[in-house]
Amino acid sequence: MIWLAWRQQRVALLVLGGYVLLLTFLMTYYRATMLAVVDAQGLGPCVVSHYESGCLPNLTPTVWGWYETADNIRMALIGYGVLVGVFLGAPLFAREFEQHTHLLALTQSARPSRWFTAKVAVVVVPAALGALLLGALFRWWTAALGKLLVPREGFHAALFEPQPPALFGYAVFAVGLGAVVGLAVRRVVPAMALTLVGWLAALYGVRRFVRMHYMSPVVVERPFDDDLAGYRADEDRWRLDDGVVDATGRFISDRDEVVREASRSCEISSYGSHTPAYEDCMTALGYRSGADLVQPGDRFWWFQGIESALFTGAGVLCVLGAMWWLHRRFRRELRVPAAT
């Protein structure tokens, strides 16, 4: 049964393998060429920090262009999740039911559970391994270039999402989603389209509304007129909001109308910049200091684990749901008549 499943999926798997090899070559090439530029221009200190070494004003256009290169590769890695869902997961069962070849497979003394497990395993195992490989290569590349590839926050999507744990979860979820959609729709093209929309919607929803709530954020105080003080202390942190802390230690967002009004009343520079009197004025109004609401940089791998578990768990639930669907909804259609 596994051999039959492999023969059915071998073209898509080989194409996916070629995609992995192409990205492997590109990341290896970019790493080597970029490190050569770092050595030639003496940018070693800039890899560690933009602020301590004063690197930002001295970076060449070539180095600034590395951000775009890294973001393009990041999009290609996210595209890997799209590929495994749309071209492996969605047609996995949709094509069988569309062409009625599932009846032939199940007449070969194969139970539905065995048929289902073999087909899913042949797809999900290489898809997950490919995600781990690509994620590890991305980490190997970006870690060597440090802050020359990652602007400020380590939680930035360009760095966070292509890491091995998260990419693994995206791939597993894509296959599971494609499988259950294919069983429900039983048409290849609609199943592919719905899988694409569903996977992208899930990723966007988590990125936009869920990820920042994995752990409770912390309030970090700073001077009123120094928005970058926190970044100099922790360049990998994720700033969710900025504001002030009042006399009781309560964080109040800058978006709050009370804080905005206080800031306007204390802003006495005609150029819109804070003056030395600004801090005294804000203090007199009852505010203790400026503040940022952040996820500290040392939570990065905790967030990776949570996101990986979230998407992997969703993928497993999709696979289990697809198996249940196969046994329940299609029981009569898949039953093999007994010999007379």
N, C-alpha and C positions, 0 to 999 in steps of 0.2 A: 504493500500500500504506500509506503514511503517512497519507493522507487517510482511508482505511478505519479504520485504528487510532485516529485522532482521533475519528471518529464513534462508535466503540464505547466510548471512554473519556471523551467530552466531559462527560457529566453529573458523573461523579466529579471530573474536573479542575476544573470550574466550582465545584463545592461546595468543593473544596480551596482554590481561589482566594478564595472568600468567607471562608473561615476565616482565610486569610492577611490579607485586608483588615481583618477584625474585630480581629485581634491588632495589626495596624499602628495602627489607630485607638486602641486601648486604651493601647499603649505611648507613643504620641505625647501622648495626653491626660494620662496619669500623669506623664510627664516635665514637661510644662508646669505642671501644678498643684503638683507637689512642689517644683519650683524656685521657684515663687511663695512657698510657705511658707518655704523656706530664706532667701529675700531678706527676707521680712517679719519673721522671727524672728532674723535675724542668725546663721544657722547655717553660714555659709560655711566657717569653720575646721574644723567637724566633718566636712565632706566629705572632708578630707584625712586626718584622724586622730582617733580617739576619745581617745587617751591624752595627746598633747601639749597639747591644748586643754582637757582635763578636761570633755568634753562629756557623757559618759554620765549623770551625775547630773541634768543639766539638760534632757534630751530629754523632750518632751511625749508623752502617749499616742498622739497622732496620728502623730508621727514613728516611734514604736516600731511602730505598725501597718503601716508601710511594708514591714517585713520580710515580713509575711504576704502583702501585695500582691505583692511581688516573687516570693515562692515560688509563689503561685498562677499567675502568668504563666509562671514556669519550668515548672510542671507542664503548662500549656497548650502550651508549645513542645515539651516532650518528647512530649506527645500528638500533635503534628504528625507525629513519626516513626511513631507507632502508626497514624495515619490513612493515611499513604502506603503503609505495608506491608500493612495489613489491607484497605483499600478500593481500592487501586490495584494493588499487587504481587500479592496472593493471587488475585484474580479474573482476572488478566491472561490466564492460560492455562487455569486451572481451569474458567472458564465456557465457553471454546471447546470443551474436551474433554467437559464435561458435556452440552452441547447439540449436540455434533458439528458445530459450525459451522467447525471448523478444516479439515474436508474440503472445504467449499465454498471457503474462502479459498485452499487449495492447488491447487485445480483451475483457478485463474486465472493459470496459467503462472508462479506464484510459487514459488521454491525455499523450503524450510523455513528456511534461514538468513536469507533476506531477510524473510520473514514474521516470524520471531523478532526480528530486529534492529529492524524498524520498530515493532513493538509495544512493545519495551522502551524505545526512544528516546523515543517519544511520552509515556511515563510518567516515566522517570527524569530527563529534562532539566528539565521544570517542577518536579518534586519537589525536585531539588537546588537549583535557582534560588530556590525558595520558602524552603528552609532557610537559604540564604545571606542572603536578605533579612531574614528574621525574626531570625537571629543578629546581623546588623549593627544592626538596630533595638534589640535588647536591649542590645547593647554601648553604643550611643549613649545609651540611657536610663540604664543603671547607671553608666557612667563619669561622667556629669554629676552623679550623686548620691553617688558614692563610698562611703564608709564608713557613710553613712546608709541604704544599701540592703544592704550586705554585712557581716554580722557577722564580724569578725576575718578568718578565712582566705580568701584569694582562691581557694584550691582547693576551697572548699565547693561541693558539688554544685549548690546554688542559683545559683552564679555560673559554675561551670566548664562544665556540660553545655549550656547554651543559647548558648554562644559560636559564631560562624559556622563555624570549622573542624570542631568536634565535631558540631554539628547537621547539617552537610553530610554527614559520614560516617554518622551515624545514618540519614539519609534514603536514601542510596545502599544501605546495608546492608538497610534495610527492604524496598526494592523488589526487590533481588536475592534476599533470603530468600523473599519472597512468591512470586516467579516460580518458584523451584525447588520450593517446597512445592506450588504449584499444579500444576506438571507431574507431580509425584510422586503427589499425591492425586487430582487430576482431579475434585474436587468442591468447589464454591465455599465452602460453610459450613465444612466441616472444614478446608479450606486457610486460611481466615481465622482460625479458632480457633488452629490450629497456628502460624501466623505471629505472632499476638499473643503467645502463650506463648513462642515461640522468641526473639522480639525483646526482650521484657522480661527473659527469663532471661539473654540475652547482655549487656544493659546492666547488670543487677544484678551479674552475675558479674565484669564488668570493673571496675565501681565498687568492689565489695567485696574482690576478690582480686587484681586485676591492676594497676590504675592506679598504686598506690603504688610499684610495682616498675619503672616505666618508666626511672627513673634511680636510681643508688645514693643512698640518703639520707645526710645529713651529721649529725655530732654537734656541737651548739652548747652550750657550757658556760655556766652561769649560777649565781648564788648558790643555796645550798641552799633558802632560804626565800622565793624570789621566782619563782613559776611564770610570771609575766607579763613577766619581763624580756626574754625572746626576742621576744614579741609587740610590745613597744614598739620594738624594733630592726627588726623585719620583720613588719608586720601582715598581709602577704599569704602568709606561709609556711604550710606544712601540717605540723602536729605529728603524727607517727605514734606516738610513744611518749615518755614522760618517765622519768627515772631519775637515775643518778649516774655519775660518772667516777671510776674508782679511781686509785691512784698511778701505774699504768702507762699511763693514758690510755684504758683499755678502758671502753666504755659498758655499763652494767648496768641493766636495766629495773627500775622500781619494783615490778613484779609479781614479780620474783625474790624468793624466800623469804629469802635472805640479806640483801638490802637492806631488806625489810619488817621483819625482825627487828631490824636495826641502827637503823632509824628509830623503832621502838617503844621500844627501849632508850634512845634519846636524847631522846624526847619527854617532857619533864618538866612541861609545862603541863597543868593539870587541865581546861582548856578545849579541849584538842586542837589548839592552835596552836603554831607554832614559837616558841621563845624565843631570846634572843641566845646562850644556851649550846648550842643545837642544832648550830650550825655547828661550834663547837669540838669537840663530841662526835663528830660524823660525821668530822671531820678526824682525830681521834685514832684512829678505827676504820680509817683507811686510805683514806678517800674524799676525792678532791681537790675536787670541786665537784658541784653539781647539773648536770643536762644534759637536753637534748631531742634526740630523733632526728627530723629534719625534712627536708622538701623545701623548699628556699628559694623565696621568692616570685618570684625572677627566672627560675625555670624554668617559669613558667606557660605561656608560649606554646610552649615546647618540648613540654610535656605535651599541649597542644592539638594540635600537629602530629602527635605520635605517636598520639594517640587517633583523630584524623581518618584517618590513614593506616591504622590497624588496622581500623576499621570500613569504610572505603572499599575497602580491599583485600579484606576479607571479602565485601563486596557484589559486587565484580568477580568473585571466585572463584565466588560463587553463580550469577552470570549465565553465566559460562563453563561451570559445571557443568550448568546448565539447558540450554544449547545442546548440550553433549555428550549429555545425556540425550535431547534431541529427536532428534539424529542417530542415536544408537545404539539406545536402547530402543524408540523409536516409528518406526523406519525403515520397517518393513513397513506399518504403519498409515497413514503419511503418504505412501507412494509413490503417485504418480499413474499409472494404467495407461496404457501406450503405445497410441496410435491404431492400429487395424488397417486 
